[in-house]
């Protein structure tokens, strides 16, 4: 009890300056979807939370929620439980509750346009036909001025239905690439907290670009 009270006081003190970051990972709730390609946003949240000792032990604004302090910066972590296509019903109210401008919001999501395990950090952008991102943008009143971490899952093989592909689990090789990518994502996120999105994105995306080329050659 005392330790939790101490943490809450420490978080409230830290939250005054600098302003918190809200990290939102997109995915679908339930064991049925655990480990599927569409849930790598959830996986990024879990990997970051575990690496920083942040407990995801609260339900708030329709999300599994946690908060912590990383290198002196308050961080809010959320995994919306609304199902992917309604992700904005959670992320919109979360940002509003904490009175956060959208330049302090970062959304993690799967991306079929990037090779498996390759990540891309962007200060802003569109939805790329991603239904979860469409919902988030809608609940941010059409504003796209928030950062996103795109996590590559590769394209469906042959004529496979993209929807079926998204709901499949990774094979061993793909899972290994994703695991490496998520660890690299943690490093990038910590750098972002100290240097901001644009500066950290430049170096991170360059590294990922060369990784992209290497993976493409191997494939």
ChimeraX commands (.cxc) that place a marker at each C-alpha (Angstrom):
marker #1 position 0.00,0.00,0.00 radius 0.5
marker #1 position 2.75,2.44,0.97 radius 0.5
marker #1 position 4.81,1.62,-2.11 radius 0.5
marker #1 position 1.81,2.21,-4.40 radius 0.5
marker #1 position 1.00,5.48,-2.63 radius 0.5
marker #1 position 4.64,6.55,-2.98 radius 0.5
marker #1 position 4.58,5.73,-6.69 radius 0.5
marker #1 position 1.36,7.70,-7.28 radius 0.5
marker #1 position 2.82,10.75,-5.55 radius 0.5
marker #1 position 6.03,10.41,-7.56 radius 0.5
marker #1 position 4.07,10.04,-10.80 radius 0.5
marker #1 position 1.90,13.07,-10.02 radius 0.5
marker #1 position 5.00,15.13,-9.27 radius 0.5
marker #1 position 6.70,14.02,-12.49 radius 0.5
marker #1 position 3.55,14.54,-14.53 radius 0.5
marker #1 position 3.73,18.30,-13.95 radius 0.5
marker #1 position 6.91,18.59,-16.00 radius 0.5
marker #1 position 7.54,17.34,-18.58 radius 0.5
marker #1 position 4.15,16.50,-20.03 radius 0.5
marker #1 position 3.43,12.74,-20.25 radius 0.5
marker #1 position 3.60,10.62,-23.36 radius 0.5
marker #1 position 0.71,8.31,-24.21 radius 0.5
marker #1 position 1.74,5.10,-26.00 radius 0.5
marker #1 position -1.19,3.18,-27.50 radius 0.5
marker #1 position -0.73,-0.31,-28.96 radius 0.5
marker #1 position -3.43,-1.56,-31.32 radius 0.5
marker #1 position -4.73,-5.12,-31.35 radius 0.5
marker #1 position -7.64,-7.39,-30.54 radius 0.5
marker #1 position -8.40,-8.64,-27.01 radius 0.5
marker #1 position -8.68,-12.28,-25.99 radius 0.5
marker #1 position -6.64,-15.46,-26.24 radius 0.5
marker #1 position -8.00,-16.14,-29.74 radius 0.5
marker #1 position -5.96,-13.25,-31.15 radius 0.5
marker #1 position -2.88,-13.52,-28.97 radius 0.5
marker #1 position 0.29,-13.87,-31.03 radius 0.5
marker #1 position -1.36,-12.96,-34.34 radius 0.5
marker #1 position 0.14,-10.51,-36.82 radius 0.5
marker #1 position -2.62,-7.97,-36.19 radius 0.5
marker #1 position -1.64,-7.83,-32.49 radius 0.5
marker #1 position 1.97,-6.67,-32.75 radius 0.5
marker #1 position 0.89,-3.28,-31.39 radius 0.5
marker #1 position -0.11,-5.03,-28.16 radius 0.5
marker #1 position 3.20,-6.91,-28.22 radius 0.5
marker #1 position 5.16,-3.65,-28.47 radius 0.5
marker #1 position 3.35,-2.26,-25.43 radius 0.5
marker #1 position 4.01,-5.46,-23.45 radius 0.5
marker #1 position 7.69,-5.52,-24.44 radius 0.5
marker #1 position 8.19,-1.89,-23.47 radius 0.5
marker #1 position 6.26,-2.26,-20.21 radius 0.5
marker #1 position 8.25,-5.34,-19.19 radius 0.5
marker #1 position 11.58,-3.70,-20.05 radius 0.5
marker #1 position 10.76,-0.67,-17.90 radius 0.5
marker #1 position 9.06,-2.49,-15.02 radius 0.5
marker #1 position 5.64,-0.96,-15.70 radius 0.5
marker #1 position 2.65,-2.99,-14.55 radius 0.5
marker #1 position -0.25,-3.24,-17.00 radius 0.5
marker #1 position -2.71,-3.96,-14.23 radius 0.5
marker #1 position -5.53,-1.44,-14.63 radius 0.5
marker #1 position -8.59,-1.13,-16.87 radius 0.5
marker #1 position -9.20,2.48,-17.84 radius 0.5
marker #1 position -11.01,4.13,-20.78 radius 0.5
marker #1 position -11.74,0.69,-22.29 radius 0.5
marker #1 position -8.04,-0.24,-22.24 radius 0.5
marker #1 position -5.60,-2.37,-20.31 radius 0.5
marker #1 position -3.59,0.47,-18.82 radius 0.5
marker #1 position -0.33,1.16,-17.02 radius 0.5
marker #1 position 1.77,4.16,-16.11 radius 0.5
marker #1 position 5.35,4.70,-15.12 radius 0.5
marker #1 position 8.32,7.04,-15.22 radius 0.5
marker #1 position 11.04,6.35,-17.77 radius 0.5
marker #1 position 14.22,8.43,-17.48 radius 0.5
marker #1 position 12.26,11.12,-15.64 radius 0.5
marker #1 position 9.43,11.25,-18.18 radius 0.5
marker #1 position 5.89,10.11,-17.27 radius 0.5
marker #1 position 4.63,7.46,-19.68 radius 0.5
marker #1 position 1.08,6.15,-20.08 radius 0.5
marker #1 position 0.64,2.77,-21.78 radius 0.5
marker #1 position -2.64,1.48,-23.21 radius 0.5
marker #1 position -3.95,-1.57,-25.05 radius 0.5
marker #1 position -7.54,-0.78,-26.18 radius 0.5
marker #1 position -9.94,-3.64,-25.53 radius 0.5
marker #1 position -12.56,-2.41,-28.00 radius 0.5
marker #1 position -11.38,-4.64,-30.86 radius 0.5
marker #1 position -9.17,-3.20,-33.57 radius 0.5
marker #1 position -11.76,-1.39,-35.66 radius 0.5
marker #1 position -12.97,0.65,-32.67 radius 0.5
marker #1 position -9.56,1.52,-31.20 radius 0.5
marker #1 position -10.35,5.23,-31.20 radius 0.5
marker #1 position -13.09,4.71,-28.62 radius 0.5
marker #1 position -10.29,4.14,-26.13 radius 0.5
marker #1 position -7.39,6.26,-27.39 radius 0.5
marker #1 position -9.49,9.39,-27.94 radius 0.5
marker #1 position -10.87,9.55,-24.37 radius 0.5
marker #1 position -7.44,8.69,-22.91 radius 0.5
marker #1 position -5.76,11.64,-24.62 radius 0.5
marker #1 position -8.67,13.89,-23.61 radius 0.5
marker #1 position -8.63,12.74,-19.97 radius 0.5
marker #1 position -4.94,13.58,-19.58 radius 0.5
marker #1 position -5.33,16.79,-21.64 radius 0.5
marker #1 position -2.57,15.71,-23.98 radius 0.5
marker #1 position -1.86,17.43,-27.28 radius 0.5
marker #1 position -1.57,14.92,-30.10 radius 0.5
marker #1 position 2.16,15.55,-30.40 radius 0.5
marker #1 position 2.45,13.62,-27.12 radius 0.5
marker #1 position 0.61,10.57,-28.47 radius 0.5
marker #1 position 2.30,7.61,-30.20 radius 0.5
marker #1 position 0.32,4.73,-31.70 radius 0.5
marker #1 position 1.89,1.31,-32.44 radius 0.5
marker #1 position 0.35,-0.77,-35.22 radius 0.5
marker #1 position 1.03,-3.59,-37.67 radius 0.5
marker #1 position 1.93,-2.73,-41.26 radius 0.5
marker #1 position 1.89,-5.08,-44.26 radius 0.5
marker #1 position 3.88,-2.60,-46.38 radius 0.5
marker #1 position 7.02,-3.18,-44.29 radius 0.5
marker #1 position 9.03,-6.43,-44.21 radius 0.5
marker #1 position 8.51,-8.59,-41.15 radius 0.5
marker #1 position 10.42,-7.19,-38.18 radius 0.5
marker #1 position 11.22,-3.83,-39.76 radius 0.5
marker #1 position 9.93,-0.78,-37.86 radius 0.5
marker #1 position 9.33,2.80,-38.94 radius 0.5
marker #1 position 8.84,5.79,-36.62 radius 0.5
marker #1 position 6.89,8.73,-38.05 radius 0.5
marker #1 position 5.88,12.08,-36.50 radius 0.5
marker #1 position 2.53,12.02,-38.34 radius 0.5
marker #1 position 0.77,10.48,-41.32 radius 0.5
marker #1 position -2.40,8.88,-42.63 radius 0.5
marker #1 position -4.11,5.60,-41.84 radius 0.5
marker #1 position -2.73,3.53,-44.74 radius 0.5
marker #1 position -6.09,1.71,-44.99 radius 0.5
marker #1 position -5.54,0.35,-41.46 radius 0.5
marker #1 position -8.96,0.16,-39.81 radius 0.5
marker #1 position -7.61,0.65,-36.30 radius 0.5
marker #1 position -5.80,3.80,-37.38 radius 0.5
marker #1 position -8.93,5.03,-39.18 radius 0.5
marker #1 position -10.80,4.77,-35.88 radius 0.5
marker #1 position -8.06,6.54,-33.95 radius 0.5
marker #1 position -7.97,9.42,-36.44 radius 0.5
marker #1 position -11.77,9.65,-36.39 radius 0.5
marker #1 position -11.80,9.96,-32.59 radius 0.5
marker #1 position -9.05,12.58,-32.78 radius 0.5
marker #1 position -11.58,14.57,-34.86 radius 0.5
marker #1 position -9.75,13.88,-38.08 radius 0.5
marker #1 position -6.44,15.20,-36.76 radius 0.5
marker #1 position -3.46,13.15,-37.98 radius 0.5
marker #1 position -0.77,15.12,-36.15 radius 0.5
marker #1 position 0.24,12.26,-33.85 radius 0.5
marker #1 position 3.21,9.94,-34.05 radius 0.5
marker #1 position 3.05,6.32,-35.03 radius 0.5
marker #1 position 5.38,3.34,-34.82 radius 0.5
marker #1 position 4.71,1.06,-37.78 radius 0.5
marker #1 position 5.69,-2.57,-37.18 radius 0.5
marker #1 position 6.30,-4.58,-40.33 radius 0.5
marker #1 position 4.57,-7.94,-40.64 radius 0.5
marker #1 position 5.20,-8.54,-44.37 radius 0.5
marker #1 position 2.70,-9.20,-47.14 radius 0.5
marker #1 position 0.38,-12.20,-47.52 radius 0.5
marker #1 position 1.87,-14.95,-49.69 radius 0.5
marker #1 position 0.37,-15.59,-53.12 radius 0.5
marker #1 position -3.36,-14.92,-53.32 radius 0.5
marker #1 position -3.98,-15.27,-49.59 radius 0.5
marker #1 position -6.76,-13.09,-48.18 radius 0.5
marker #1 position -5.11,-10.22,-46.22 radius 0.5
marker #1 position -7.71,-10.55,-43.45 radius 0.5
marker #1 position -6.82,-14.20,-42.94 radius 0.5
marker #1 position -3.12,-13.33,-43.02 radius 0.5
marker #1 position -3.56,-10.71,-40.27 radius 0.5
marker #1 position -5.23,-13.21,-37.99 radius 0.5
marker #1 position -2.57,-15.90,-38.42 radius 0.5
marker #1 position 0.20,-16.45,-35.91 radius 0.5
marker #1 position 3.84,-15.96,-36.88 radius 0.5
marker #1 position 5.96,-18.94,-37.82 radius 0.5
marker #1 position 9.22,-19.43,-35.92 radius 0.5
marker #1 position 11.38,-17.40,-38.32 radius 0.5
marker #1 position 8.94,-14.49,-38.49 radius 0.5
marker #1 position 8.48,-14.51,-34.71 radius 0.5
marker #1 position 12.23,-14.27,-34.23 radius 0.5
marker #1 position 12.35,-11.22,-36.51 radius 0.5
marker #1 position 9.45,-9.62,-34.66 radius 0.5
marker #1 position 11.09,-10.23,-31.27 radius 0.5
marker #1 position 14.29,-8.54,-32.46 radius 0.5
marker #1 position 12.29,-5.66,-33.91 radius 0.5
marker #1 position 10.37,-5.09,-30.68 radius 0.5
marker #1 position 13.61,-4.90,-28.69 radius 0.5
marker #1 position 14.93,-2.35,-31.17 radius 0.5
marker #1 position 11.64,-0.50,-30.74 radius 0.5
marker #1 position 12.21,-0.21,-26.99 radius 0.5
marker #1 position 15.57,1.47,-27.60 radius 0.5
marker #1 position 13.96,3.88,-30.07 radius 0.5
marker #1 position 11.14,4.73,-27.67 radius 0.5
marker #1 position 13.56,5.53,-24.86 radius 0.5
marker #1 position 15.50,7.78,-27.22 radius 0.5
marker #1 position 12.25,9.45,-28.26 radius 0.5
marker #1 position 11.47,10.34,-24.65 radius 0.5
marker #1 position 14.71,12.28,-24.36 radius 0.5
marker #1 position 15.17,13.65,-27.89 radius 0.5
marker #1 position 11.67,13.90,-29.34 radius 0.5
marker #1 position 10.11,12.12,-32.31 radius 0.5
marker #1 position 11.80,13.81,-35.25 radius 0.5
marker #1 position 15.39,13.52,-34.05 radius 0.5
marker #1 position 15.04,9.95,-32.82 radius 0.5
marker #1 position 13.16,8.96,-36.02 radius 0.5
marker #1 position 16.01,10.10,-38.26 radius 0.5
marker #1 position 18.60,7.77,-36.77 radius 0.5
marker #1 position 16.19,4.91,-36.07 radius 0.5
marker #1 position 14.64,4.88,-39.54 radius 0.5
marker #1 position 18.06,4.96,-41.19 radius 0.5
marker #1 position 19.10,1.88,-39.23 radius 0.5
marker #1 position 15.82,0.17,-40.08 radius 0.5
marker #1 position 16.21,1.10,-43.77 radius 0.5
marker #1 position 19.46,-0.85,-44.02 radius 0.5
marker #1 position 17.87,-3.69,-42.07 radius 0.5
marker #1 position 15.01,-3.53,-44.60 radius 0.5
marker #1 position 17.46,-3.97,-47.49 radius 0.5
marker #1 position 19.23,-6.85,-45.73 radius 0.5
marker #1 position 15.95,-8.67,-45.05 radius 0.5
marker #1 position 14.78,-8.10,-48.64 radius 0.5
marker #1 position 17.99,-9.63,-49.98 radius 0.5
marker #1 position 17.63,-12.64,-47.66 radius 0.5
marker #1 position 14.02,-13.11,-48.72 radius 0.5
marker link #1:1,2 radius 0.2
marker link #1:2,3 radius 0.2
marker link #1:3,4 radius 0.2
marker link #1:4,5 radius 0.2
marker link #1:5,6 radius 0.2
marker link #1:6,7 radius 0.2
marker link #1:7,8 radius 0.2
marker link #1:8,9 radius 0.2
marker link #1:9,10 radius 0.2
marker link #1:10,11 radius 0.2
marker link #1:11,12 radius 0.2
marker link #1:12,13 radius 0.2
marker link #1:13,14 radius 0.2
marker link #1:14,15 radius 0.2
marker link #1:15,16 radius 0.2
marker link #1:16,17 radius 0.2
marker link #1:17,18 radius 0.2
marker link #1:18,19 radius 0.2
marker link #1:19,20 radius 0.2
marker link #1:20,21 radius 0.2
marker link #1:21,22 radius 0.2
marker link #1:22,23 radius 0.2
marker link #1:23,24 radius 0.2
marker link #1:24,25 radius 0.2
marker link #1:25,26 radius 0.2
marker link #1:26,27 radius 0.2
marker link #1:27,28 radius 0.2
marker link #1:28,29 radius 0.2
marker link #1:29,30 radius 0.2
marker link #1:30,31 radius 0.2
marker link #1:31,32 radius 0.2
marker link #1:32,33 radius 0.2
marker link #1:33,34 radius 0.2
marker link #1:34,35 radius 0.2
marker link #1:35,36 radius 0.2
marker link #1:36,37 radius 0.2
marker link #1:37,38 radius 0.2
marker link #1:38,39 radius 0.2
marker link #1:39,40 radius 0.2
marker link #1:40,41 radius 0.2
marker link #1:41,42 radius 0.2
marker link #1:42,43 radius 0.2
marker link #1:43,44 radius 0.2
marker link #1:44,45 radius 0.2
marker link #1:45,46 radius 0.2
marker link #1:46,47 radius 0.2
marker link #1:47,48 radius 0.2
marker link #1:48,49 radius 0.2
marker link #1:49,50 radius 0.2
marker link #1:50,51 radius 0.2
marker link #1:51,52 radius 0.2
marker link #1:52,53 radius 0.2
marker link #1:53,54 radius 0.2
marker link #1:54,55 radius 0.2
marker link #1:55,56 radius 0.2
marker link #1:56,57 radius 0.2
marker link #1:57,58 radius 0.2
marker link #1:58,59 radius 0.2
marker link #1:59,60 radius 0.2
marker link #1:60,61 radius 0.2
marker link #1:61,62 radius 0.2
marker link #1:62,63 radius 0.2
marker link #1:63,64 radius 0.2
marker link #1:64,65 radius 0.2
marker link #1:65,66 radius 0.2
marker link #1:66,67 radius 0.2
marker link #1:67,68 radius 0.2
marker link #1:68,69 radius 0.2
marker link #1:69,70 radius 0.2
marker link #1:70,71 radius 0.2
marker link #1:71,72 radius 0.2
marker link #1:72,73 radius 0.2
marker link #1:73,74 radius 0.2
marker link #1:74,75 radius 0.2
marker link #1:75,76 radius 0.2
marker link #1:76,77 radius 0.2
marker link #1:77,78 radius 0.2
marker link #1:78,79 radius 0.2
marker link #1:79,80 radius 0.2
marker link #1:80,81 radius 0.2
marker link #1:81,82 radius 0.2
marker link #1:82,83 radius 0.2
marker link #1:83,84 radius 0.2
marker link #1:84,85 radius 0.2
marker link #1:85,86 radius 0.2
marker link #1:86,87 radius 0.2
marker link #1:87,88 radius 0.2
marker link #1:88,89 radius 0.2
marker link #1:89,90 radius 0.2
marker link #1:90,91 radius 0.2
marker link #1:91,92 radius 0.2
marker link #1:92,93 radius 0.2
marker link #1:93,94 radius 0.2
marker link #1:94,95 radius 0.2
marker link #1:95,96 radius 0.2
marker link #1:96,97 radius 0.2
marker link #1:97,98 radius 0.2
marker link #1:98,99 radius 0.2
marker link #1:99,100 radius 0.2
marker link #1:100,101 radius 0.2
marker link #1:101,102 radius 0.2
marker link #1:102,103 radius 0.2
marker link #1:103,104 radius 0.2
marker link #1:104,105 radius 0.2
marker link #1:105,106 radius 0.2
marker link #1:106,107 radius 0.2
marker link #1:107,108 radius 0.2
marker link #1:108,109 radius 0.2
marker link #1:109,110 radius 0.2
marker link #1:110,111 radius 0.2
marker link #1:111,112 radius 0.2
marker link #1:112,113 radius 0.2
marker link #1:113,114 radius 0.2
marker link #1:114,115 radius 0.2
marker link #1:115,116 radius 0.2
marker link #1:116,117 radius 0.2
marker link #1:117,118 radius 0.2
marker link #1:118,119 radius 0.2
marker link #1:119,120 radius 0.2
marker link #1:120,121 radius 0.2
marker link #1:121,122 radius 0.2
marker link #1:122,123 radius 0.2
marker link #1:123,124 radius 0.2
marker link #1:124,125 radius 0.2
marker link #1:125,126 radius 0.2
marker link #1:126,127 radius 0.2
marker link #1:127,128 radius 0.2
marker link #1:128,129 radius 0.2
marker link #1:129,130 radius 0.2
marker link #1:130,131 radius 0.2
marker link #1:131,132 radius 0.2
marker link #1:132,133 radius 0.2
marker link #1:133,134 radius 0.2
marker link #1:134,135 radius 0.2
marker link #1:135,136 radius 0.2
marker link #1:136,137 radius 0.2
marker link #1:137,138 radius 0.2
marker link #1:138,139 radius 0.2
marker link #1:139,140 radius 0.2
marker link #1:140,141 radius 0.2
marker link #1:141,142 radius 0.2
marker link #1:142,143 radius 0.2
marker link #1:143,144 radius 0.2
marker link #1:144,145 radius 0.2
marker link #1:145,146 radius 0.2
marker link #1:146,147 radius 0.2
marker link #1:147,148 radius 0.2
marker link #1:148,149 radius 0.2
marker link #1:149,150 radius 0.2
marker link #1:150,151 radius 0.2
marker link #1:151,152 radius 0.2
marker link #1:152,153 radius 0.2
marker link #1:153,154 radius 0.2
marker link #1:154,155 radius 0.2
marker link #1:155,156 radius 0.2
marker link #1:156,157 radius 0.2
marker link #1:157,158 radius 0.2
marker link #1:158,159 radius 0.2
marker link #1:159,160 radius 0.2
marker link #1:160,161 radius 0.2
marker link #1:161,162 radius 0.2
marker link #1:162,163 radius 0.2
marker link #1:163,164 radius 0.2
marker link #1:164,165 radius 0.2
marker link #1:165,166 radius 0.2
marker link #1:166,167 radius 0.2
marker link #1:167,168 radius 0.2
marker link #1:168,169 radius 0.2
marker link #1:169,170 radius 0.2
marker link #1:170,171 radius 0.2
marker link #1:171,172 radius 0.2
marker link #1:172,173 radius 0.2
marker link #1:173,174 radius 0.2
marker link #1:174,175 radius 0.2
marker link #1:175,176 radius 0.2
marker link #1:176,177 radius 0.2
marker link #1:177,178 radius 0.2
marker link #1:178,179 radius 0.2
marker link #1:179,180 radius 0.2
marker link #1:180,181 radius 0.2
marker link #1:181,182 radius 0.2
marker link #1:182,183 radius 0.2
marker link #1:183,184 radius 0.2
marker link #1:184,185 radius 0.2
marker link #1:185,186 radius 0.2
marker link #1:186,187 radius 0.2
marker link #1:187,188 radius 0.2
marker link #1:188,189 radius 0.2
marker link #1:189,190 radius 0.2
marker link #1:190,191 radius 0.2
marker link #1:191,192 radius 0.2
marker link #1:192,193 radius 0.2
marker link #1:193,194 radius 0.2
marker link #1:194,195 radius 0.2
marker link #1:195,196 radius 0.2
marker link #1:196,197 radius 0.2
marker link #1:197,198 radius 0.2
marker link #1:198,199 radius 0.2
marker link #1:199,200 radius 0.2
marker link #1:200,201 radius 0.2
marker link #1:201,202 radius 0.2
marker link #1:202,203 radius 0.2
marker link #1:203,204 radius 0.2
marker link #1:204,205 radius 0.2
marker link #1:205,206 radius 0.2
marker link #1:206,207 radius 0.2
marker link #1:207,208 radius 0.2
marker link #1:208,209 radius 0.2
marker link #1:209,210 radius 0.2
marker link #1:210,211 radius 0.2
marker link #1:211,212 radius 0.2
marker link #1:212,213 radius 0.2
marker link #1:213,214 radius 0.2
marker link #1:214,215 radius 0.2
marker link #1:215,216 radius 0.2
marker link #1:216,217 radius 0.2
marker link #1:217,218 radius 0.2
marker link #1:218,219 radius 0.2
view
